[in-house]
Amino acid sequence: MCILASILLIICMPSPGFSYEMGNRVLSYTLKNGLKILMVERHLSPTVSFYIQHRVGAVEEIDGRTGTAHLLEHMLFKGTKTIGAKNYHEEEKILKLIAGTGKELDLEKMKDKDANKARVQALSERMEVLQKKHKKLFLENELDRLYVENGGDNINASTGQDLTTYHVSLPSNKIELWARIEADRMTAPVFREFYSERNVVMEERKQRIESEPDGQLYEQFLATAFIAHPYRRPVLGWPSDMQFLSLEYTEAFFKRYHAPNNTVIAIVGDIDPANTLAIIKKYFGAIPSRHIDHSPITQEPPQKGERRADIVSDASPQMVIGYHKPSLPDFDDYVFDVIECILSKGRTSRFHRVLVEEKTLAESVHAVNGLPGAKYDNLFAIFAKPRHPHTNADVGHAIYEEIEKLKTEPVAARELQKVKNQISADFIRSLNSNLGLANLLSYFEAITGSYQYITDHIKVIERVTSEDIVRVAKKYLTPDNRTVVELVSKN
C-alpha cells in the first residue's frame, strides 16, 4: 500500500515538487481598496477559473436574522441595474412599492394570532399584483445566461459558516466579461423577487433539513455541541427567522460585508497576468472599501462533561459523535487530518476494516475533521449508521474502543506513512484542476490570511509523529469533551 500510494503521489504531481514550488508560482496583489488578487498562470487549456471568497457567512448574522447570508447568496444571482434590467428607472419604482408592501405584510403577520386577517389578505393581493407588474420589467436568469452563452462552466455559489463563495470557469478570452459581471454584482445588485425567493429558501430548508433525517441530526448536533459560539446556528437559518427575513437588513448586510477589503479573488488558468491585473483594476479598482464590523465573536466555553441529545424519527438509527478542537493553522489540526485518515480513509481504514467488515456492526462509519467551519475552533466528528440488528450503542462502543487504541497504541510507522501518502496524494490531486487550485488558494487566503497554507500543508503533515497522535487523542478525544447526538426510532 505504501508503494502504491507513493506511485499515486508521483502520478498526481503536475510537475516535480509542485506543492513546494507553489509559493513561487502564485502572483499576489492587493488593490488600493483592499481587494486581494491571487493569480496562477497555467496554459494547459484555453480556459480560466475564477473563485471569489467574501469573508462573511452565517457567523456574522445576528440572532433573529439567521439565514441572511444564504438568502443574500441567492439574491446576488438576480442581476444588477444593467444585467437583467429592461428599464431600471421604471423597475425601481415598482421595487419600492414591493418593498413597502412586503414590510407591511411581514409586520402584520408577526402579530401571529392577533394579526388582522383582512389586512393580511389585502396586502397579499396587492403584493401579487405588484409582482406581476414587476416581472414585465426585467429578464429572469440574465446573469446565468450571459455566462452560459459565453462558454461558462461550473457556475455556482455557496454559503458556509465562514465564507460566501462564487465561482465560474470560462474561455480565456472572456476574462473581461467576467470582470464586468462580477464588479457589477459587487456594486449594483438588484434584489429582484426578494419575497418569492425567501419562500424558495424556506422550501429548501424543508427539503434539506425538516424532511431529511440526516439534516435534522446534523442541525441538532451543532446546536448541542456549541452552546455559545455562533457555529451552533444553521446556515439555512431557523424557520422563525427565515419567514421574516428583512429586505432592508439583507441589503445592509450586503453593504457591510461584500466589500473589496473583505474579499479574495483567485484566478487560475490561461492568463497573461499583467493584462488580467489591468482588467481587474479597471473594473474593481474604483469600488470603495468599507469599514468592516469586526464585532467580538462569543467564544465557546470549555466543555466540562459529555453532552447528549436524541432525535426521534421513523428513519433508521444513526449517530454523530463530536469533539471540540483547535482549527487551522494550529499544529494539532494537522494531527487530526492524519487521525481522520487513519480512522476512515478508504477500505483499509480502521473503522471500515473493523466496524464494517470484521464485526459487521455498521453500514458506514466516517470521520470528518473541521466542522462546521475553520475560522474558529471547531469539531472532529464521526458519523455512523448501524447495520441491523445492531444499535447506535453497539457502534458507539466500538468507535470508542478504536479511539482508545489511538491513546494507548502508537501508530506503526508503516500505517502512518501510508496515510501521509494518501493525504499528500489527495491534496495534490485537488490542485490539478484550475478550479480546484483557485478554490484552495482563495479559501486559505480568506480563512488564514495566507495562501501559503497550501505550500506548507504537506511539509507539516510529514512532521506528524505517532507520539503526536497519542498526545492529541489523549488531550481532545475524551468523554468530557464529547457530544453525542442519536437518531432513534419511535418504537
N, C-alpha and C positions, 0 to 999 in steps of 0.2 A: 504493500500500500504506500509506503514511503517513497519507493522508486516511482510508482505510477503518479503520485501527487507531484513529485519533483519534475517529472516529464511534462505533466499538465501545466505546471508553473512556467516552464520554459516555452511551451507552445503558446500560452496565453499572452506572453510578453510581446507587444508590438515592436520593441527593439530592446537590445541588451541594456539592463539597468534602467528600464523605462521609468519605474516609480521613483527611483532615486534621483533621476535627472529632471523630474517634473518641475522642480523649482526653477530650473534654468529655461524651461520652455513656456512658462506662464508669463504673459505680459500683464502687469498690473498698473492701473491708473486710477486716480481719484480726481474727479472733476471739481471745480471750484465750489459747486453746490453740494459736494459731499457724496455724489454718486460714485460707487465703486464699480470699476470695469475690470474684468479678467478675460484675457483672450489667449487662445492657443491656436496656432496656425497648423492645419493638417490638410494636406492635399490628396487624401485617399479617394475622395469622390467630390464632384462639384456641388456639394451641399454644405450647409452650416446650421448648427443647432444653437438655440438661444434659451437661456434659463434666467428668469427674473425672480429673485427672492426678496420679498418685503419682510422686514423683521417685525412681523406682527401676526398674532394668532389668537386663539381662544384665551390665552393667559392675560392679554391686555384688556379683555372685556371686564365690565363691572357686573356684580350680582344684580339680577333683574334684567340684564341685557344680553344674556348668554345666547350664542348663535349668531351674533352680529358679524363676526369676521367671515364666517362661512356664507352668510347671505350676501355680504359685500362681494365675495368672490363671484357669485352668480351674477350680481348686478353689473360687474365690470365686463360682462360679455354682451351687454345690451346696446353697445355702441356709444358714440360720442356726439358732440354738437355738429360734427361733419360726417361721421360714419353712421349711416342708417337714417340720417335726417333728410326729409323731403323739403321741409320748410320749418327750420328750427324756431324762427320768430313766432310763427303761429303755434307750433307744438308747445313752446314754453308756456303759453297762456293756458292751454289745456292741462299741462302738467301741474301748474299752480292750483288749478281748481281740483284736480285729483288729490293732490297733497292735502289741501284743506278739508275736503270731504272725508278722506281716509282718516285724518286725525280726529275729526268729529265722531266718526263711526267707531273708532277704537275707544275713545273716551266714554262713549255711551255703553259699549259692550263691556268695558271694565267694571261697570256697576253691577254686572252679573245679574242676580235675581231682581235687583232694583232698576234694571235698565228699562227704558221706555220702548216697548216693542214696536209701537207705531213709528217712533223716531228711527229706530234701527232699520225698519222696513223701508222708510222713505229715503234714508241716507244710502242704503244698499242699492236701491233702484237708481238714485242719482249717480252713484259710482258706476253702475253698469252702463248707463247712457254715456258718461264721460269716457269710459274706457273704450267703448265702441267708436266714438269720435276720434279718440287718440290713435287707434290702430290705423286709420287712414292717413296719418301724418308721418309715419316712419316705416322703414324697411326692416323686417324681422331678420335676425341672424346675419346681418350685413357684415359684421366683423369676421365671423367664421367663413362666410362666402368669399371674402377678399383673400383670406389665407388659402382656402382650398383651391380656388381658381388660379392661384399663382404657385401651385405645387406644394402647398403646405402639408405637413405630416406631423403626427404626434402633437396635435393641438389640444392642449388640456390645461387644467389648473387644479390646485388642491389647497386645502386649508388644514393646518395642524395646530397643535398647541403653541408652537413657537413661530411658525412662518406661514406666509401665504405665497404660493408659487404659481407662475405662469410660464409655459414652455411651448416651443414650436420648432420644427425643422423646416428649412426652406432651401430652394436652389440658391447657390451663392451669389447670383446676380439680383437677388431680391432683398438684400440687406437694408437698402434704403426704405423699401416698402415696410419692412418690419419696424424700423426706427420711427417711421411716420405714424404707424398704427399705435405702437406702444407708448410713444411720447404723448399722443393724443389721449390715450386711455389714462395716463397719469395726470393729465391736466384738465381735460374737458369731458369726463364721462357723463352720460345722461342716464339717470336711474329710471329707465322706462319699465313699465309693468311691475312696479315695486310690490304692490299688494297681491297681485296674482302670483308673482314669483315667491313671495313669502309663503303662500299656500303650497306651492310646489316643494319648497324646502321642508315644510311641515309634513307633507306626504312622504318625502324622502326619509324623514326620521321614523315615520310609522313603518316603512318597509324595511329599513336597515336595523332598527332597534326594537320598536314595540312589537313587531311581528316576527322578530328573529331571536330565538333563544341565545344565540352566540352574542348578539348585540346587547341584549339585556344583561347577560353575565358580565361582559367586559365593562359596561357602564357602571354596574354595581361594584365591580372590583375596584375601579378607580375611586369611586365615591367612598369606599371603605378604607382603602389604603391611604388616601390623603384626606385629612380632616381639616386642614388649614390652607394648604397651598392650592392655588387655582388649577393645578393639574387634576383636581377632583372633578372639574366641570366637563361635560361632554362638548366636543367641538360642534356638534349639531345643535347644542343648546337644550335647555329644559323646556318642555312643552308650554308651560305657563308663561315663559319669557317669549318664546318664538311667536306665539299668536298675536303679540302686541309689539313686536319689534318696530321701532320708530324710524321713519324715513329721515327725519331730522337728525337723530342720533347716528344713523348709519352714514349719512353724508359727513357729519362731523368726525366720525371715526376714520373715514377715508382721508379727510384733510389732515388729520392729526398724524397718521401713521404711514400713509402711502406717499412718503416724501423722498426726494432723491438721496438725502443724507441718512435715510433708513432703508436703503435698497442696494442690493448687489446684483449685477448682471454678468453672466458668464456667456462667452461666445466662442464656440469651438468649431473649426472646420476649414473649408477652402476660402480663406480670407487673406486680404492684404491688410495687415494691422494698421498701417498709417492711414489708409483710406477709410477703413472701418472706424477708427477713432475719430476721424474728421466728420464722418456721418453722425456719429453719436453726439459729438459736441454740437453739431448743427441743430439736432432735434431735441436733445436732452439738456444741453448746457444752459439754456435760459430758464429752465424750471427752477423757481426759487426754493432754497432749502427752508425747512420749517423747524420750529422748536419741538422736539420730541419729548413727550411727557414720560419721564422715567420714574414714575411713582414706585415706591418700595413694594416689592412682592412679599407677601406674607410667607415666612419660612415654615416648612413643615417641622413641628417639634419632634424630637427623638421618640420613636415608638418604644413603649415600655411593657409590651405584652401582646400576645397574639390577638389579631382581630379576625372575626369570622362573620360571615353572612350567608344566608341561603336565599335562593330564588325558587319558588315553587312553579313548576311548569309541567306540561304534558310531554315535553321533549325528553329524549334520552339523557341520562345523567352525564354531567361533565363538571370540571372544576378548574379554577385558576389559583395558583399559589404565587405570591409575590414577596420580594424582599427589597427594602429600601437600600440604596447605594449611591455613591457619587457618580456624576456624569463626566463626559469627556471635557477637558483633556487629562483628568486625573488618571494616574497610572493604574489604579485599581479598576477603572473602567476597561482598560485593555485586558486586564486579567479576566474580567467577566466575559469578554469576547472569546477568550480561549476556553473558559468553563462552558459557555454556551455550545461551542463546537464539540467539546468532549462529550457533553451530555446528549446532544440531539442533532448533530450534523451528519446526515446520511444514515445508511442502513447498518453501518458498523459502529454507530454511536452507542453509548451505554444504555440510554433509555430505550432505543429501538431493539437492541440486541437482548436486553434483559427483560423489560416490561412487555414488549410486543411479541418477540419471537420465543424466548425461553419460557417465561412464566405465563404468557398469553393473557395478561391482566388487562391490557389496554389496546384499544383500536389505534390510538395515536397518542404520542407524548412529545411535545417540543418546547424548548426553552427559547426565550427572546430577551436579549439584553437591551435596556434603554427605553423602556416605555414609561409614560406616553410621549415624552419629548426629551430633548437633550440639552436645553438651555440651562436647566436647573437639575438638582439631584433627582434621580428617577428610580425605576424599579427593574429588578431582574425577575422575570415572570416565567412560569411554567404552566402550559395549557395541557390538559389531559382529558381523554374520553375513555371510560372503562369499557371493556368488552364483556357483554352479557355472559354469565350471570354475575360478574364481579361488580363491585361497588366503588364509589368515589373513595371510601375509606380504605379499600384494598389497594387501589392505585396510589393513594396518598402515602400510605405506609411504605410502599416500595420506592416511591420517589425520595422519601426521607432517608431510606437506607442508602440510596445512591449518593445523596448529599453528604451523609456521614462518612462515606468512603473517601470523599474528597478531603475531609478533615483529618483522616487517620492514615490513609494510604497514599503516599506520594505518587503522582502520575509517572508511569515508566517513561524513560527517555524516548523510546520508540513511538509510543502513543502521542506524547507531547509534540514530537517533531512532525508526526502525521497531521495533527490538527493545525499546526503552524503552517504547513504546506497548503492545507486546504484553505485557510484564511487568506494566505497570500495569493493563491490562485484565483479565488473568488473576487478578491479586491482588485487585482489587476485586470481580471476579465470585465469588471464593471467599468473600467476606464477605457475599454476598447472602442466603444461607440462614442461618437461625438456627443450624443445626447446624455449618455451616462457620465462622461467626463464633465460636461457642463453642469450637470446636476450636482455632482460631488464638489466641484470647485466652488460653486455658488453657495451650496449648503454649508460647508465647513467655514467658509469666509463669513457667512451670516451668523453662524452659531458660535464659533470660537474666536472670530476676528482675524483668522488667518487660514488661507487655503493650504498652507504648508503642512497642515494635518495629514494631507494626502501623501506628501513626501515622507513624512516621519512614521506613518502608520505601521508599515511592515517592519521597519527597524525597531520600533518599540515592542511590537508583538514578539520579535525574536529575542527580546530581553527577558520575557516572562519565563520564570522557572517553576519547577514543581513545588518549591518552597513558597513561592508567591501564591500559588493556587491554594495550598494548605492554609496559609495565613489569611487570605481573603475569605475563604469558605468559613473559617472559624469566626472571623470578625462580623460578617454580614448574614450568613445563611443560618441564622439562629431562630428558635421558636419565638422569642420575644420580639423579633424584627419581622415576623411573618404575618401575611394577610392571606386568608383562605376564603374564597367565595365558591359556593357549590350550586349547581343547578340540580334540584331534586324533584322527584316525581310527586304528583298529588296523592298517589296511592300510598 
